[in-house]
């Protein structure tokens, strides 16, 4: 299954830290489900790009928590596998 191929507005977006084991678990889950998604490693960004990304993340989680997965109007904070599966698989 590839979720929303080519549709950047609804393509899942994972806000993550490159050293976070919970972020890695969510990424591995998405890969195992064959979901087409974008990963933003916030700790690898700098300057304006990082500021923009942090501002976007703050809209979803004012605490700036990682991992944060955004799928359309749904937001999952943390490595909540069951919730992620519900959102992606129905």
N, C-alpha and C positions, 0 to 999 in steps of 0.2 A: 504494500500500500504506500503510495506517495500522496501525502496530504497537500492539496491545493498547489500542484506544480505550477510554477511561473506566476503565482498570484502573491506579490510581495506584501499586499495589504493584510492578507490573512495567513501568511506564512508564519509558523511558530518562530518565536524569538526567545533565545535563552541568554539571559544576563548571568555571567559566571565569572569566577576567579580561576585563573589557570592552576592554582595550587589547592583548590578546594575539592575534597574527596566527594562531597555531596553533589557538587556541580558535575563532577565526572560521572557519578552514578546516573544523574538525569540525562546527560548526554549519551551515555551508553544505552539507556532505555530507549531514547528516541531513535538511535541507530538501529537497535534490535527490532523496533516496530516499523522500520523502513520509512520514517517520517522525514520529509525534506524540510530542514529548518536552518536558521541562522544562529550562530553563537557569537556573542560579544564578550570577549575576555576584557573586562573593564580594567584590570590591573596591567594590561599590556598597552593601553591607550595613554596618550599624553596630550597636554594642552587643551585646545578648543574641542578636539574630538572627544577627549575624556569628559570634559565639562558638559558637553551636549549629551553624551550617553548617561552620565549620572543624573542630569536633569530629567531625562526620559524615564530612567529607572525610578526616580523619586515620585513620579506620577503613579506608579504601580505599587510602590512600597516606600512610604516616607522614612522607614527605618533603614533603607538601602540594604535589604537582606539578600543573601545569595544562597542557592540559586533562585532566580525568579524566571519562570516560564510564562510567556504571554502567547495565548492562542486566541486570536480574535478578541472577544470581550472577556474571555476567561483568563485569570491570573492564578498561577500556582506558585506559592512561596515555599521553598524547601523541597526536599527530595520525597515528595508524596506520590509514590508510584501508583497507588490505586486511583487517586484523583486524576493523575495525568492520563492513565489508561481510560478512565471514564470520559474525559474530555475528548480524547483523540479517537477512541473506538466506539463511543456511544453507549 
